[in-house]
Amino acid sequence: MTQHLSPSRLAFFLSCAFAAQVAVAQNQPTQSQPAQPDTARRQPDVDRIVAEISPQRIEGYIRKLVSFQTRHTMSDTTSDKTGIGAARRWIKSELERCGAGTRMTVAFDSHVAPVSARISRPTEIVNVVATLPGRQAASKDRMYVVSGHYDTRVNDVMDTTTFQPGANDDASGTAAVMEMACVMAKHDFDATLVFMTVAAEEQGLLGAAHFAKTAKEKNLNIAGMFTNDIIGSSRSDDGRVDDTQVRLFAEGIPSAKELSEANRALVRTGGENDSISRQLARHVKEQGERYVPNFKVSVIQRADRYLRGGDHMPFLEQGFAALRFTEPNEDFDHQHQVVRKEGAKQIGDLPEFVDFKYTAQVARVNAAALATLALGPAAPQQVRMMTTKLENDSTMRWAPNPEPDVVGYRIVWRDTTAAQWQGSQWVGNVTEATVKLSKDNVFFGVQAVDKDGNVSVASYPSPQR
């Protein structure tokens, strides 16, 4: 009788088989160097953060945002009760309230958008930005940004006055970001976290584009960006309920007129699935599923859905790694629609169609990924695959990480048709290692590991003669 191995057991045997073929050839670790930290253990701080995410608080944030009647980018800015001005002032005050006594700071990030296809008059676009500075000198300039957009729209994108609840699109993402900021502000991280609620997504991603462009001009080290847009419903348009997964959109090779040298190297070596965004997505899936059991992160290998876009896209255009979280099955009767009844059917983006427990699960995945990224080392730099001669072994070199708590590195690999890493080998505190696997047959990555077992995002090796 033929026996079939489960995917998890197959991955285990592949890892064991591969590991048996691996050897460190140069700069071998000495006996004085530490053994491999436990990279599989759950970090207590991350567990505490995930456990504290509250569906009840998320529901409260969503209902409060809906109460402003409209959050259209060009709606009223003077009222204390309605319009986008009241909404952004409330968001800022709430973040300041929950961040009191912590190191988190909150500020408006604004610019004036000129008249364009979706802006009928010069309009101030205001993002609300909460920043939690990193504590480690070697890591504090490394930043991770998470966003949701707080503006709304209905069928007519220029309609500024009609009731626009925007409960799912995107009070859900805004509420998740606010909840993460309030929970995580009480914790310390090596790297810096930026929690951002942005405006003018519906008018052309204007708030996010301004932030991303400014970050690029200032040469900020944004090592990863997530946007949460339409993460509030577990029910599809045909009534099916799926509260067990979230989609994570991850771009491969950018659709630019000219490729960077790094992306040309990916194409030359078949590494189209090893872009910086895909590497980030692998980390999010691994850590999200580790800390949020029985909840799947389904990586979609494209930048976004057909005919749609999100606030991660301006970051992609500026060369940053960026991802989008979205619920698995959308119901378009509850997006961009004027609230109304059609017979017995309720149309419109109302709170009654939001699953607050599901939204909290997505927030927990975000928080776990952000925490592990900000607690861990940066991805190794200048990673190269040596190609000076024809051989079946694979030798990689990289620059040492600057963080003082990095204790070594590990090589990871996977079959060329596999999405996630299948095998790994600790190589110690070295900057060169050789493995007895052919670079022609598998894809490799190099990860930095700190003393607590935090693992960096993997870096793809570029070929070097």
Buried (B, 14 or more C-beta within 10 A) or exposed (E): EEEEEEEEEEBBEBBEEBBEEBEBBEBEBEEEEEEBBEBEEBBEBBEEBBEBBBBEBBBBBBBBBBBBBBBBBBBBBEEEEBBBBBBBBBBBEBBBEBBEEBEBBBEEBBBEBEEEEBBEEEBBBBBBBBBBBBBBEBBBBBBBBBBBBBBBBBEEBEBBBBBBBBBBBBBBBBBBBBBBBBBBBBBBBBBBBBBBBBBBBBBBBBBBBBBBBEBBEEEBBBBBBBBBBBBBBBBBEEEEEBBEBBBBBBBBBBEEEEBEEEBEBBEEBEBEBBBBBBBBBBBBBBBBBBBBEEBBBEBBBEBBBEEBBBBBBBBBBBBBBBBBBBBBBBBEBBBBBBBEEEEEEBBBBBBEBBBBEBBBBBBBBBBBBBBBBBBBBBBBEEBBBBBEEEEEBBBBBBEBBEBEBBBBBBBBBBEEEBBEBBBBBBBBBBBBBBBEBEBEEBBBBBBBBBEBBBBBBBBBBBEBE
